[in-house]
Amino acid sequence: MVLMAKLRRKTTLAILLLGYTIAMLLCNICMPRNALVVLLFVARGMSNGASQGAFVYTTEVYPTSVRAIGIGWNTSMTRVGVIITPFIAQMMIRTSAYIPITTYAVLGFIGCIAVVLLPIETAKRKMTDTLEEQSD
């Protein structure tokens, strides 16, 4: 939240997602277990920070009626992903440990690109009630 207050919202989200991607890619390098655990904690922290930042950004961009539907749908899909991820990761890790780790890193990078392409920057903007007012 300190980064979001100092930097722009999109910049903070992009930095967090890029940090997640880098941390996950570094997990592919052979290293001691303690270093791997630290990298995984860093990746998880970056991911959680980006998730919370997305809630802040969403609140500032969309009116309540649209936001409630979007966040509800997102939360539902997140829970499905949480249920499916261990199964998929265990199936992929049988082939190679690099596959699930690289898959997560690629998805983090795609998220970073998606954030950069977002059309509205909400930092230091006046809050409005409708999407039409914000596009002006």
Sequence and secondary structure as in RCSB ss.txt:
>XXXX:A:sequence
MVLMAKLRRKTTLAILLLGYTIAMLLCNICMPRNALVVLLFVARGMSNGASQGAFVYTTEVYPTSVRAIGIGWNT
SMTRVGVIITPFIAQMMIRTSAYIPITTYAVLGFIGCIAVVLLPIETAKRKMTDTLEEQSD
>XXXX:A:secstr
 HHHHHS HHHHHHHHHHHHHHHHHHTTS   HHHHHHHHHHHHHHHHHHHHHHHHHHHHHS HHHHHHHHHHHH
HHHHHHHHHHHHHHHHHHHH THHHHHHHHHHHHHHHHHHHT S   TT    SSHHHHH 
